[in-house]
Amino acid sequence: MSVSLVSNVYLDENSTRIRSKPVPWEGYQRAGRVTSEELALIKKVDRQPKAKTESLLLSDGQTYALLYLRLLKKLTRDDTVSCILVLIGDALADHDERIPLFTRSVESDPELPYTPLLKALEAQDEFVQLKAAQILTVLLSSEATPLQHHLLQPFLETLAAFIQGTSSNKRDVGVQCLEALLARPECRKAVWGIIGIIAGLVEILKHRPGPQMSYQVTFCFWLLSFEQDVAEHINKTYDIIPLLIDVAQTAVKEKVIRVVVATFRNLITKAPSANLPAMLVARLLPFAKNLCTRKFSDEDILEDVQFLKDELTINFQSLTTYDEYSSELTSGHLSWTPVHESVDFWKENATKLNDKDYEQLKTLIKLLNEASDPLVLAVAVHDVGQYVKHYERGKKVITDLGAKTRAMELMTHHDPDVRYRALLSVQQLVSQPWVTA
């Protein structure tokens, strides 16, 4: 795990500036904050040529690893902390064999190496936060045993703030840190438990970032999809399938398509019943068929695409019209698919919306109340009218659940089709007889 795996222009440029900036080490020594031995050691590497510093690290690597961490623990000024973090980063750059020099520091002090690095995440200075995150990622990713909750949790919560914030540098570094950490099973489980991270990654994709960020965020979802619990619930919770299809359809880089397709393969393999119907509703099958006709340099893509096509085709053939309707309802992406305007469908299936204490009907009413897309509203209010028309007690149920009031409100909606569908639905509510028995 190299420091370069988490790379950022802002970090590189500021590191260059900080390397040449003087630090008042003698002042710290006079104030009793630094010992004379520590001062002598730090002066040998402070603003020195790289070749000299490398020579010292080669001969006294453990001494300097402990020195940097101890200074980081007791000194708090942002400019000084920045300097120490750059020294640590430089020591680790292209030298993975030095990582144990830092992780073994726990043998000398149980608070090292992580407590001062986690504390640096709380600094007001953006460089300090990001450089500490970079170093933490390198060290944590290299640990031989599962990471402890008290170390991992505060770091992940900081990364959640990074990717949800307005700073492009924080988003960039935050996503790269997650890419590295999510290779570890305990990190995947911990990340899944932090709503802010998943929601933040989803929001990044919704804003259609550049190819590299699209790849990195989707790579995070691919790693997460190896967890059974994630595979079972991620689409139901975050509506990720249509979003990833959109990412792949607009991708200009083959690697983006590759990681999206690999994610879908995981979701199907681990939780087919949770994901295949939603994939069919989101029209992944025709897209998979289209991908099968393309030429890719990576043969793994074609293998995964063929797998998707085969699984979706088998599932499509066994899908009943009500399964299709139910999946569409669960996805929240209502559109004018044939079932909505089929009289036979409503005659046969209207009462199925009552199953499990009106679970599906309540989902439909939730869309009616919360959706902002005029298409979804128009289809939802239409379906309410069809339910009332084809279920004799429907008028009372819809009224009791508050949907009648909402349907009447939609008669004044700004979209003409929503107004028209609402009018037809209200006519059904008014004209159908009350049946309460």
Secondary structure, 3 states (H helix, E strand, C coil): CCHHHCCCHHHHHHHHHHHCCCCCHHHHHHCCCCCHHHHHHHHHHCCCCHHHHHHHHHHHHHHHHHHHHHHHHHCCCHHHHHHHHHHHHHHHCCCHHHHHHHHHHHHCCCCCCHHHHHHHCCCCCHHHHHHHHHHHHHHHHCCCCCCCHHHHHHHHHHHHHHHHCCCHHHHHHHHHHHHHHCCCHHHHHHHHCCHHHHHHHHHHHHCCCCHHHHHHHHHHHHHHCCCHHHHHHHHHHHCHHHHHHHHHHCCCCHHHHHHHHHHHHHHHHHCHHHHHHHHHHCCHHHHHHHHHCCCCCCHHHHHHHHHHHHHHHHHHHHCCHHHHHHHHHHHCCCCCCHHHHCHHHHHHHHHHHHHHHHHHHHHHHHHHHHCCCHHHHHHHHHHHHHHHHHCCCHHHHHHHCCHHHHHHHHHHCCCHHHHHHHHHHHHHHHHCCCCCC
